[in-house]
Amino acid sequence: MTEVQTLDLIVALVVVFDLITGHFLSARQLKLAEQMPEPVDREQMRARAERGRIMLMYVSPLILVVLYLLWLRPSVA
């Protein structure tokens, strides 16, 4: 396995880990939000869970891939 293939595999695994982690953490936060006694607190927790889900599942992996493709990936030539 060449250096580029190894880096590609590592980045792909980290992105998949981010997606899975974001899914399960947001599901856990949504469950906690449902247990809040006050409706206002429940809505705030639900909104926080959604923001965290978007960040972990979409923004973080996208930033990682962009950084990798633009700066970290060694030249193949």
Contacts in CASP RR format, 6 or more apart in sequence:
PFRMAT RR
TARGET T0000
AUTHOR 0000-0000-0000
METHOD contacts of the structure
MODEL  1
MTEVQTLDLIVALVVVFDLITGHFLSARQLKLAEQMPEPVDREQMRARAE
RGRIMLMYVSPLILVVLYLLWLRPSVA
1 9 0 8 1.000
3 74 0 8 1.000
4 73 0 8 1.000
4 74 0 8 1.000
4 76 0 8 1.000
7 68 0 8 1.000
7 72 0 8 1.000
7 73 0 8 1.000
7 74 0 8 1.000
11 64 0 8 1.000
11 65 0 8 1.000
11 68 0 8 1.000
14 61 0 8 1.000
14 64 0 8 1.000
15 61 0 8 1.000
15 64 0 8 1.000
15 65 0 8 1.000
18 56 0 8 1.000
18 57 0 8 1.000
18 60 0 8 1.000
18 61 0 8 1.000
18 64 0 8 1.000
19 56 0 8 1.000
19 57 0 8 1.000
19 61 0 8 1.000
21 56 0 8 1.000
22 52 0 8 1.000
22 53 0 8 1.000
22 56 0 8 1.000
22 57 0 8 1.000
23 53 0 8 1.000
23 57 0 8 1.000
25 52 0 8 1.000
25 53 0 8 1.000
25 56 0 8 1.000
26 49 0 8 1.000
26 50 0 8 1.000
26 52 0 8 1.000
26 53 0 8 1.000
26 56 0 8 1.000
26 57 0 8 1.000
29 45 0 8 1.000
29 48 0 8 1.000
29 49 0 8 1.000
29 52 0 8 1.000
29 53 0 8 1.000
30 46 0 8 1.000
30 49 0 8 1.000
32 45 0 8 1.000
32 49 0 8 1.000
33 42 0 8 1.000
33 45 0 8 1.000
33 46 0 8 1.000
33 48 0 8 1.000
33 49 0 8 1.000
34 42 0 8 1.000
36 42 0 8 1.000
36 45 0 8 1.000
END
